[in-house]
Amino acid sequence: MNKNKTDDGAPIAVTKVYDFVLWLLPKVENFPRAHRFTVGERLSTDGLELLTTLVEAAYSRDKDELLQRANRKINSTRYLLRLAKDLKLMSMDAYGFSAEKLDEIGRMVGGWTEPEQHRRQALPVQANPGTDPDRPHCSSNQKNEKMTGSVVSWTLP
């Protein structure tokens, strides 16, 4: 088994986020009513969106955008947790625990993102036949082209 994957094949980051959300949701339910439907609801939503985004990334071919979205959710969740702490909606211990878990998740997602970026850079770029990649508006069947031997050169309009 791959050390970065769980028994079901999903990356460990998905399991870590699942455990984090499982811990977070009951905490949010205990927020005072005045904040439960603002900060609390937003925290719950961000946690659940983070989880579903990573699950989608785990089973998707094009992970890059999903992992970037997950990173943004991690950062917004950090700020919401800090706000909850400052509003005294959670204890310092709970905040410390959550910040530690989010840092771990962030490192995992960052580590997952790097190989994806390298993989994407290694893929060959296919240009459309008959087009100059430096001038995408030109093609070999335009009226303003000139043949010079076997090389096609374009003149800009």
ABEGO torsion letter per residue (X at the ends): XBAABBAAGBBAAAAAAAAAAAAAAAAAAABBAAAAABAAAAAAAAAAAAAAAAAAAAABABAAAAAAAAAAAAAAAAAAAAAAAAAGABBAAAAAAAAAAAAAAAAAAAAAAAAAAAAAAABBBBBBBGBBAABAABBAABAABBBBEABBBBBBX
